[in-house]
């Protein structure tokens, strides 16, 4: 899950001054497009509670990482200040006359630059996975020891990654209650959480129609199982003899297994089979129902979590799924494929509706029923909207008119 390289830690220095090498540490950084290459050296500067955001930003722009020593809450405030400075700079350079597609591309570029800069604020962790050199820091041993279980030596990591792990751990402990299944889903770190779950409404509507005609239990597949939420809905409420779930993310396989076992569905019982693979597993039974909620926005995924949202190029997940899905369906008149997909890509000008129709036809499939739902969104009060929101009005409009559709295919 993590890419590591050596970090050269330096004595405190002002921008432009020559620092002195003090010690070296391994750097653990979440795998993404901007992850450092293994073994490559990165210069770093020690900063503390007296370091101003402007000075910290200058160090980062000079290519230096920052090792924070001081108060944990002050470290978080510095990170927040750097984020505000980046957002303020972005709002000044945003154009107002760009197309929706161009606005979206600019937004993604800015987000990537901001993420890369914020991850340059580092913290130290000792060999026992406890934070080092930070006063009033929380006890995160249980979180880091799970994520970095193979580590036996001290290391440094981006503060932003740590905050993401802490937030994910809180979601994991609390769980997300989903009324559609009447139970909690506990997402793991690195697995897309079902906080936006309106698509379950269309899955449930389709399932009621589909299973009303079924007199015996069937085999079903969930391609890209994630946290296991769609699998849980089908297993808990409908006639499923066996559910086969696949995902390329090992954390998703572990997460879905844990969630489904908590509800009483185990691999040992033969009720579920979970496989880490791309799309369809080899040497398994064909299914009477195949469900897929694929990444819905064409574009390059910059991180593992991004892969649940962004689908890249001509070898995209969606394209390959539709081309091959029929081969894994039992050849009966009432076997179906369910494709759950948002139209946000069409609204952003990233894909045309006709292109989706052609992909379905190329797979030898046809749509015979559709179900629609609108995502529920929390709208910010007008008084809190920033200048950057006005420069991307068409993106906001697209999000407000987004529709998620379940396509029943044969």
N, C-alpha and C positions, 0 to 999 in steps of 0.2 A: 504493500500500500504506500510505502514511503520511499522517496529517493534521498540518498544521503551524499554529502560531500564534506570536505574539510573546510572549516571556517577559521581564518586567522583572526584572533581576537587582539585588539590593539589598545594601548593606553589612551585615556581621554585626550581628545585633540579637537581644536577648532577647525572649521572648514578651511582647507588650503594648507594647513600645517602638516608636516611629516610626522606620522605617528610611529610608535615603537612597538614591535611585535612582543607579545607577552606569552600567549599560550594558544594551543589549537584544540578545537572540538569538532566532533561530527555534527553536521546539521541535518535534522530530519524535517522534511518539507513535503506536504501533501503532493502527490503526483499530479501535475498539471502541465500545460503547455510551457509555462515559464519556470518549471522546476529546474534547479541547478543540475548540471551534469555531474555524475558520480566522479569523485576525486578532484574536481576542479576547486581551486582556492578562491575564497571570497574575503576581501578585506572588511574589517568591522571596527566600529568605534564604540567605546563605552559611553553611555549617556545615563543621566540620573534625573532626579526630581527638579533640578535647576535648569535643565535643557529646554529651551523654547522650541515651539513647533517650527518656527522659521529656520532655526539652526538645524534641527533634525531633518527637515525637508531638504536643506542644502546638502547635507551629508548623503542622503539617499540619491539625490540628483547627481552627485559625484561618483556614484556607484558603490557606496559603502553601506554595509548593513549596520544596524544599531543593536548593541547588547545593553539591555536596560537593567540597571542596578538601582534599587531604591524602593519606593512604595508601590505595591501592586495596583492600587486604585489610581495613582498618578500615572502609571504606565498606560492604563486604560484610557485615561483622559488625554494623554499625548496621542494615542492612536486615534481617538475621536477627533482631536484637533487637526491631525493630518488629513483625515477624511473630509472634514469641512473645508479645508484649504483646497483640496483637490476638486471638490464639488463646486466651490466658488470660482475657481479657474475655468472649469468646464462650462459653467453658465455664461461666462464672458465670451467664450469662443464658439458657442452654439449658434448655428444658422437658423433662420426662421422660415426660409423659403424652400427647404429641402423636401423631397418626396418622403412618404412614409418609410419606404425601403431604406433611403439614405439616412433618415433619422434613426432608424433601428440599428443600422450598421455603425453609426457614430456612437450610439449608446453602448453597444457591445465593446467597441474599441476603448471608450473611456472607462468602462467597468473593468476591463482587463488591465489597463494601465494602473488604475486605482488599486486593484487587488495586488498587483505585483509590488507596488510601492509600499502598501501597508504591511505586506508580509516581510518587509525588510526590518521591521521592529522585532527583535529577537529576545528571548528569555533563556536563562540557563536552567537545566534540569540535572540533578545528580544521578548517580548510578542506581539509586533506589526509587527513581521516578518521582522525586519531590522537587518542588521549585526551589531554586537557590538564588540568594541575593535579592529577594523580594520580601519586604515587610508586609504584614497583613494579607499575605497570599492565602487563598483557600487550600485545603488539603485535596490535592488532585491525584494522589498516588494511585487510587483505585482506577481512575480513568486512564492515566498514562501507562500504567503497568499492563492494562488490557490491550491498548493500541500499540504499544512498543514492547511487547512481551519478550522479544528476542534480544533486546538491548541489555547489555551488562556493564556498559561504561557511561560516563556522563555525556551529555549532548546539549545542543541548543536547538530551539525551534521557534517559528514565528508565533508571536503572541496571538495573532489573529486565528491561527489554527487551534491554539489552546482554547480560545473563547468559543470557537465552533464546536469543539469536543465537549466543553462544559454545557453549552446549550443543547447539544444533541443528547447528552446524558440525562438532562432534565426531562426532555421529551420522552426518552426511553423509560425513565422511572415513572413518570406520570401517565404515559400512554395517551393515545388519541381515541376518544370514544366516537364510534361511528354508529349512528342509529340504524343504518341499513343492515348491519350485522348484529346489532345489539351487544357489542363487545368492544374491548380496547385493542388497538394495534400499537405495538411498541417498536418504533423505528430504531434501527441501529445507525451509528455514525457512518456516513458515506452512502446511505440508502435514502432515496427520495421519500420524504414523509408525506402521508396522505392528508395533509392539512387542507388541501383543495380536493374535496371528494364528491363533487356534484355528479361526476361521471358514474358513480355507483347507482344513482337514481335511474339512469338509462339502462344500465346492466340489469337492474332488478326488474324493470318493465319488460325488457326483452326476455328475461329468464321466465317470467310468469307466462308469457305467451308460448315460449318454446317448450317448457316442461309440462304445460297443460296437456300436450299431446303425447307425452311419454308415459308408458306403462311400466317400463323397466329402467333400472339404473344404467347410466352410460359412462363412458370414458371421456374425460375432458382434458384439454391442454390449456395452460396459461403461459403464454410466451412473453417473457420479460416480467417475471413474477413480482419483483420488487419486494415490498414488505409482506406480500401475500394477501392483500386485502380483497382482491377479486376472487381469489381461490377460497378465502374464508366465506365470502358471501355465497358462493355456489355450494360449498360443502355443507354449510350449516342449514341451508334452506331448501336444497333441491336434490334430485335423485342422481347422485354421483357415485358410481361404483369405484372409480379411481381418478385422481387428478394428477397429471404430470405437469410440473412447473419447471421452467428453464430461465436462466439468466447468465450473462457473462460476468457479473459482479459477484465474487465469492461472498462478500458481505451480505448481499441480497439473499443468496441461498441460505446462509446461516440465519438471517433475520426472519425470512418466511418460515423456515423450519421451526424456529422457536415460537413464533406467533401461532402457527397451526397446531403445534404440539400442545401449547397452552390451552387450546380449545378442544383438545382430545383427538386430533387427527395426526397419526404418527406414520413414519416410514416403515416401522417394524410391522405395523398392522396391514401394510399393503394398500392403505387408503390413499397415500400420497407418494409420489416419487419426484425428487428434486434433483435436477441435473445442471451442473455448471457447463454451459455450452452456448454457442452462438445460434440463436433461433431454435431449430428442431433437433432433438436428440436422435442418436442412431439406435437401431435395434429395439425400438419400443412399439407397442401397439398403435394402430391408427385410432383416431378419436372421432367421435360423433359431434363434438363441439370443440372448436379452437377459438380462444379469446385472446386478443392482443390490444393493449393500450400503449402504442409505440411512442417514441419521441416525436413531438408534434411540430417542431420548428426546424426547417432546413438551416444548417450552419455547423460550424466546427465546434466540437465540444472541447472546452479548455480544461476540464477536470472530470474525475470519475462521476461526480454528482451531476455534472452537465449532461452526461450521456443519457440521462432519463428525460431530457428536454430537447437536446439538439441532435439532429440527424444529418449526417454529412454526405454530400456528393452523390454521384451516380451509383455508388455501391451502398446506398443508404439502407438502413434497417427496414424502413417501410417498403421500399422497392423490392428487396430480397424476400421479405415476408410474403408479400402478395404474389410474387412469382412462384413460390414453392409451397405455399400453405395447402393448396388443393391436393398435393401429393401425400399429405399426412392425414387426410380426411377419409373416413370410411365411405365407400361408394354406395350410400343409401340415399333415397330421395329426401330424407329429412335431416341429413347432416348439414351443419352450418359452420361458418366462420363469422366471428363478430370482431369488427374493427372499431375501436373507440378512438375518435380523433377530433381535436379542436380545429376550428377554421381560422385560428389566429394567423397562421402562415399566409393564407389567402388575403386576409385583411391587411397584413403588413407588406404585401406585394412580393413575398418570397416564393410563392407557389400559386399556380392557377387552379381553379376548380376543375378545369378540363384535364389538367395533368393527373389529378387524382383519379378521374374517370378512366383515363387511359391506362394507368397502373393497374386498376382493378380488371379492366378488360384484358390486358396482357397476361394476367394470371389465370385467364379462362374463367373468370368469376362474373357474377352479376348481382346487383343490389335488388333485393325484393322487399325490403322494409327498412325504415329508419326511425330513430328515436332521438329527440333533441332536448338539450337542457342548457340553461345559461349559468355560467359560473357566478357564485356569490362573491362580491367584492366589498371591502370596506373602503368607502370613499373618504378621502381626507377633506377637512373643512377648507374652504377657499382661503382662509387667512393663513393656512400653513403651506400653501403651494408656493414653490420657489420659482425663480425666473427660468430655471432649466425645464420646469414642467410646461411653461408656455411655449418654449422652443420645440417641444415635442408633442404638440397638441394632437396630431393625427395618431400617434402611438397610443395616447390615453384614450382617444376615441375608439380605436380598434379594440383595445382591451375591454372597454365598456360594452361593445356590441358583439363580443366573442360568443360563439355557440359551440358546444361540444355535442357531437353526433355519434351514435352507435349505428353502424351499417351492418345489417344482416346480409351475408353473402352466401351464394351457392355456386 
